[in-house]
Amino acid sequence: MSRKNWALLLLFGVPVAVFAVWAIVDNASLFFKTLLNGLTLASLYFLVASGFTLVFGLMRNVNLAHGSLYLFGAYVGWYVGEHTGSWVLAVIAGFLAAAVMGLLMQVLVFRHMQGQDLRQTLVTIGLSIVLADLMLWAWGAEIYTFDPPSWIYGSTTLPLVNKFPTYRIVVLIASIVIGVGLWLLLARTRIGMMIRAGVDDRGMLAASGVNVQRVFALTFAIGAGLAGLAGVVGGTALSISPGEDTRYLLASLVVVIVGGMGSVVGAAIGALLIGLAEQFGLAYAPTYSVVFTFVIMVIALAFKPRGLMGKNT
């Protein structure tokens, strides 16, 4: 381990260890309940940011309308869930609706702006504003919630924290499964190899007979679909309301910056750090809870400018 990594580990690890010992001694139940809440929030952030790291980190497409895909998937999922009574159909509908929206964005916008980061930024900011207004017009400014299915409704008894919502435990497990599946897709499959090859040398991949635009469109659809899926999951655990698109876009940006662009493992680590920082901040220092997220980002970038798991280009 390099000297810089040791310094980063000490800078993070020592204060965290001291705080953990004090918090457990002071109130073990509060500490472990906050820990589980932080892991659940990190799971939700990872679901959103994993799609963002596919689009932004791997494909180098600056999509600042990614938060709108989260909110659009959440609203569509809520609508389907309300009219069918099926939470599973709501999840599927949220994923597919966001995936189709993302596919249209890739075909109609990003395909014609490859390598033009400033144009992509400005256009997607405009798209996010338009989509936010359209969703406000369609669904109003009300706060929507819907219950998880009966088989994961209620609470589970756990050591130290007594009862904890079963749904949140399922979200944590599901995010781990999705994360492992996404990593295997990129690292161990032919489509993952094509995605990585297309990012590194698009011309060479096209010369080998692969339809690069089709591969990129599929990647964009998967990334957008993950945002829509996260919208339904988040809307079930928390709520659906205007402004959530901005919140989760900022969370995705911070997670990808801290974890490293294009790295699924980095997105998981970044989501874990940000989710835990937010929840422990709210529990132990609510006045300064927002600051902790940006402190983590500043410290990580000071030692790892490309993110914790980012690679030199």
C-alpha positions as CSV (number, residue, x, y, z in Angstrom):
1,M,0.0,0.0,0.0
2,S,1.4,3.4,-1.0
3,R,2.1,6.2,1.5
4,K,-0.9,8.2,0.1
5,N,-3.3,5.3,0.6
6,W,-2.0,4.9,4.2
7,A,-2.6,8.6,4.9
8,L,-6.1,8.4,3.4
9,L,-6.8,5.3,5.5
10,L,-5.6,7.0,8.7
11,L,-7.4,10.2,7.9
12,F,-10.7,8.3,7.5
13,G,-10.2,5.3,9.7
14,V,-9.0,6.7,13.0
15,P,-11.8,9.2,13.6
16,V,-14.4,6.7,12.4
17,A,-13.1,4.0,14.8
18,V,-13.0,6.4,17.7
19,F,-16.5,7.6,17.0
20,A,-17.8,4.0,16.6
21,V,-16.4,3.0,20.0
22,W,-17.9,6.0,21.7
23,A,-21.3,5.6,20.0
24,I,-21.6,1.9,20.9
25,V,-20.7,2.5,24.5
26,D,-23.1,5.5,24.7
27,N,-26.1,3.9,23.0
28,A,-25.6,0.6,21.1
29,S,-29.2,0.4,19.8
30,L,-29.1,3.8,18.2
31,F,-25.7,3.1,16.6
32,F,-26.7,-0.1,15.0
33,K,-30.1,1.1,13.9
34,T,-28.4,4.1,12.3
35,L,-25.9,1.7,10.7
36,L,-28.8,-0.3,9.1
37,N,-30.5,2.9,7.9
38,G,-27.3,4.0,6.4
39,L,-26.8,0.7,4.6
40,T,-30.3,0.9,3.3
41,L,-29.9,4.4,2.0
42,A,-26.5,3.4,0.5
43,S,-28.3,0.6,-1.3
44,L,-30.8,3.1,-2.9
45,Y,-28.0,5.4,-3.9
46,F,-26.1,2.6,-5.4
47,L,-29.1,1.5,-7.6
48,V,-29.3,5.1,-8.9
49,A,-25.5,5.6,-9.2
50,S,-24.8,2.3,-10.9
51,G,-26.9,3.4,-13.9
52,F,-25.2,6.8,-13.8
53,T,-21.7,5.2,-13.7
54,L,-22.6,3.2,-16.8
55,V,-23.7,6.2,-18.8
56,F,-21.3,8.9,-17.4
57,G,-18.3,6.8,-16.3
58,L,-18.1,4.2,-19.0
59,M,-19.7,5.9,-22.1
60,R,-18.6,9.4,-21.2
61,N,-22.1,10.8,-21.7
62,V,-22.9,13.7,-19.4
63,N,-26.5,13.0,-18.6
64,L,-27.7,15.5,-16.1
65,A,-31.3,14.3,-16.7
66,H,-30.5,11.0,-14.9
67,G,-32.4,12.2,-11.8
68,S,-35.5,12.8,-14.0
69,L,-35.3,9.1,-15.1
70,Y,-35.4,8.1,-11.4
71,L,-38.5,10.3,-10.8
72,F,-40.2,9.2,-14.0
73,G,-39.8,5.5,-13.2
74,A,-41.1,6.2,-9.7
75,Y,-44.3,7.9,-11.0
76,V,-44.9,5.3,-13.6
77,G,-44.4,2.5,-11.1
78,W,-46.8,4.2,-8.7
79,Y,-49.4,4.6,-11.4
80,V,-49.2,0.9,-12.4
81,G,-49.1,-0.2,-8.8
82,E,-52.2,1.8,-8.0
83,H,-54.2,0.4,-10.9
84,T,-53.0,-3.2,-10.8
85,G,-52.4,-3.7,-7.1
86,S,-49.1,-5.5,-8.0
87,W,-45.8,-4.1,-6.6
88,V,-43.8,-6.5,-8.9
89,L,-45.6,-5.0,-11.9
90,A,-44.8,-1.6,-10.6
91,V,-41.1,-2.4,-10.4
92,I,-41.1,-3.8,-14.0
93,A,-43.0,-0.8,-15.3
94,G,-40.7,1.7,-13.6
95,F,-37.6,-0.1,-15.1
96,L,-39.1,-0.4,-18.6
97,A,-40.4,3.2,-18.7
98,A,-37.1,4.7,-17.7
99,A,-35.2,2.3,-20.0
100,V,-37.4,3.4,-23.0
101,M,-36.9,7.1,-22.1
102,G,-33.2,6.6,-21.8
103,L,-33.1,4.8,-25.1
104,L,-34.9,7.7,-26.8
105,M,-32.4,10.1,-25.2
106,Q,-29.4,8.2,-26.5
107,V,-30.8,7.8,-30.0
108,L,-32.2,11.4,-30.4
109,V,-29.6,13.4,-28.3
110,F,-26.4,11.7,-27.3
111,R,-25.8,9.9,-30.6
112,H,-25.4,13.2,-32.3
113,M,-23.2,14.8,-29.6
114,Q,-20.4,12.3,-29.0
115,G,-17.5,13.9,-27.3
116,Q,-19.3,17.2,-26.9
117,D,-19.4,17.4,-23.1
118,L,-20.6,21.0,-22.9
119,R,-23.5,20.5,-25.3
120,Q,-24.5,17.3,-23.6
121,T,-24.5,19.2,-20.2
122,L,-26.6,22.1,-21.4
123,V,-29.1,20.0,-23.4
124,T,-29.6,17.5,-20.5
125,I,-30.1,20.3,-18.0
126,G,-32.8,21.6,-20.3
127,L,-34.3,18.2,-20.7
128,S,-34.4,17.7,-16.9
129,I,-36.3,21.0,-16.5
130,V,-38.8,20.1,-19.2
131,L,-39.3,16.6,-17.8
132,A,-39.7,18.0,-14.3
133,D,-42.4,20.4,-15.4
134,L,-44.2,17.7,-17.4
135,M,-44.2,15.3,-14.4
136,L,-45.5,18.1,-12.2
137,W,-48.3,18.8,-14.7
138,A,-49.1,15.1,-15.0
139,W,-49.0,14.0,-11.3
140,G,-49.2,17.4,-9.5
141,A,-47.2,18.4,-6.4
142,E,-48.7,15.7,-4.1
143,I,-46.5,13.3,-2.2
144,Y,-47.1,9.7,-3.3
145,T,-46.3,6.5,-1.4
146,F,-47.3,2.8,-1.8
147,D,-46.8,-0.2,0.4
148,P,-44.4,-3.1,-0.4
149,P,-46.0,-6.5,-1.1
150,S,-47.4,-8.4,1.8
151,W,-44.6,-11.0,1.9
152,I,-42.0,-8.3,2.8
153,Y,-44.3,-6.0,4.7
154,G,-43.8,-5.6,8.5
155,S,-40.7,-5.9,10.5
156,T,-38.0,-8.4,11.4
157,T,-36.5,-8.8,14.8
158,L,-32.7,-8.4,14.9
159,P,-30.1,-8.4,17.7
160,L,-29.4,-5.0,19.3
161,V,-31.9,-3.0,17.1
162,N,-35.0,-5.0,18.0
163,K,-37.4,-4.6,15.0
164,F,-36.3,-3.3,11.6
165,P,-38.5,-3.0,8.5
166,T,-38.3,-6.2,6.4
167,Y,-38.6,-4.3,3.2
168,R,-35.3,-2.3,3.9
169,I,-33.5,-5.6,4.5
170,V,-34.8,-6.9,1.2
171,V,-33.6,-3.7,-0.6
172,L,-30.1,-4.2,0.9
173,I,-29.9,-7.8,-0.3
174,A,-31.4,-6.9,-3.8
175,S,-28.9,-4.1,-4.3
176,I,-26.0,-6.5,-3.5
177,V,-27.4,-9.0,-6.0
178,I,-27.8,-6.3,-8.7
179,G,-24.3,-5.0,-8.0
180,V,-22.7,-8.4,-8.4
181,G,-24.8,-9.0,-11.6
182,L,-23.8,-5.7,-13.1
183,W,-20.1,-6.4,-12.3
184,L,-20.3,-9.8,-13.9
185,L,-22.0,-8.3,-16.9
186,L,-19.2,-5.8,-17.5
187,A,-16.3,-8.0,-16.5
188,R,-17.2,-11.6,-17.5
189,T,-19.6,-11.4,-20.5
190,R,-19.2,-10.7,-24.2
191,I,-21.5,-7.7,-24.1
192,G,-19.4,-6.2,-21.3
193,M,-16.3,-6.7,-23.3
194,M,-17.8,-4.9,-26.2
195,I,-19.0,-2.0,-24.0
196,R,-15.5,-1.6,-22.6
197,A,-13.9,-1.9,-26.0
198,G,-16.2,0.6,-27.5
199,V,-15.3,3.2,-24.9
200,D,-11.6,2.6,-25.4
201,D,-11.5,2.4,-29.2
202,R,-14.9,2.8,-30.9
203,G,-13.4,2.7,-34.4
204,M,-11.6,-0.6,-33.8
205,L,-14.7,-2.2,-32.4
206,A,-16.8,-1.0,-35.4
207,A,-14.1,-2.4,-37.7
208,S,-14.5,-5.8,-36.1
209,G,-18.1,-5.9,-37.3
210,V,-19.9,-4.9,-34.0
211,N,-22.7,-2.4,-34.2
212,V,-21.3,0.2,-31.8
213,Q,-24.4,2.4,-31.7
214,R,-26.6,-0.6,-30.8
215,V,-24.2,-1.6,-28.0
216,F,-24.2,2.0,-26.6
217,A,-28.0,2.2,-26.9
218,L,-28.4,-1.0,-24.9
219,T,-26.0,0.2,-22.3
220,F,-27.8,3.5,-22.0
221,A,-31.2,1.7,-21.7
222,I,-29.8,-0.5,-18.9
223,G,-28.4,2.5,-17.0
224,A,-31.7,4.4,-17.3
225,G,-33.7,1.4,-16.4
226,L,-31.7,1.0,-13.1
227,A,-32.6,4.6,-12.3
228,G,-36.3,3.8,-12.9
229,L,-36.1,0.7,-10.8
230,A,-34.5,2.7,-8.0
231,G,-37.4,5.2,-8.3
232,V,-39.9,2.5,-7.4
233,V,-37.8,1.0,-4.7
234,G,-37.1,4.5,-3.2
235,G,-40.7,5.5,-3.5
236,T,-41.8,2.4,-1.6
237,A,-39.2,2.9,1.2
238,L,-39.5,6.7,1.4
239,S,-41.9,8.7,-0.9
240,I,-42.3,10.2,-4.4
241,S,-42.5,14.0,-4.8
242,P,-41.2,16.8,-7.0
243,G,-37.6,17.6,-6.3
244,E,-36.5,14.0,-5.8
245,D,-34.9,14.1,-9.2
246,T,-32.4,16.8,-8.2
247,R,-31.7,15.1,-4.9
248,Y,-30.8,11.8,-6.5
249,L,-28.9,13.4,-9.4
250,L,-26.6,15.2,-6.9
251,A,-26.3,11.9,-4.9
252,S,-25.3,10.0,-8.0
253,L,-22.7,12.7,-9.0
254,V,-21.1,12.6,-5.5
255,V,-21.1,8.8,-5.4
256,V,-19.5,8.5,-8.9
257,I,-16.9,11.2,-8.1
258,V,-15.9,9.7,-4.8
259,G,-16.0,6.1,-6.0
260,G,-14.4,6.6,-9.5
261,M,-16.0,6.9,-12.9
262,G,-16.8,3.7,-14.7
263,S,-16.3,1.4,-11.7
264,V,-19.3,-0.6,-10.3
265,V,-17.2,-1.4,-7.2
266,G,-16.3,2.3,-6.9
267,A,-20.0,3.2,-7.1
268,A,-20.7,0.7,-4.3
269,I,-18.0,2.1,-2.1
270,G,-19.0,5.7,-2.8
271,A,-22.7,4.9,-2.1
272,L,-21.7,3.2,1.2
273,L,-19.7,6.2,2.4
274,I,-22.3,8.8,1.4
275,G,-25.3,6.8,2.8
276,L,-23.6,6.2,6.1
277,A,-22.4,9.8,6.4
278,E,-25.9,11.1,5.8
279,Q,-27.6,8.8,8.3
280,F,-25.0,9.1,11.1
281,G,-24.9,12.9,10.5
282,L,-28.7,13.1,10.9
283,A,-28.6,10.9,14.1
284,Y,-25.6,12.5,15.9
285,A,-25.0,15.9,14.3
286,P,-28.2,17.0,12.4
287,T,-27.0,20.6,12.1
288,Y,-23.9,19.6,10.1
289,S,-25.2,16.4,8.4
290,V,-25.0,17.9,4.9
291,V,-21.4,19.0,5.4
292,F,-20.2,15.4,6.0
293,T,-21.0,14.4,2.4
294,F,-18.9,17.2,0.9
295,V,-16.1,16.6,3.4
296,I,-15.8,13.0,2.2
297,M,-15.8,14.2,-1.4
298,V,-13.1,16.8,-0.8
299,I,-10.9,14.4,1.2
300,A,-11.3,11.6,-1.4
301,L,-10.4,13.9,-4.3
302,A,-7.5,15.4,-2.4
303,F,-5.8,12.0,-2.3
304,K,-7.5,10.3,-5.3
305,P,-8.4,12.9,-7.9
306,R,-10.0,10.1,-10.1
307,G,-12.0,8.6,-7.3
308,L,-11.2,5.8,-4.9
309,M,-11.5,3.1,-7.6
310,G,-10.9,5.3,-10.6
311,K,-8.2,4.3,-13.1
312,N,-5.7,6.6,-14.8
313,T,-6.5,7.2,-18.5
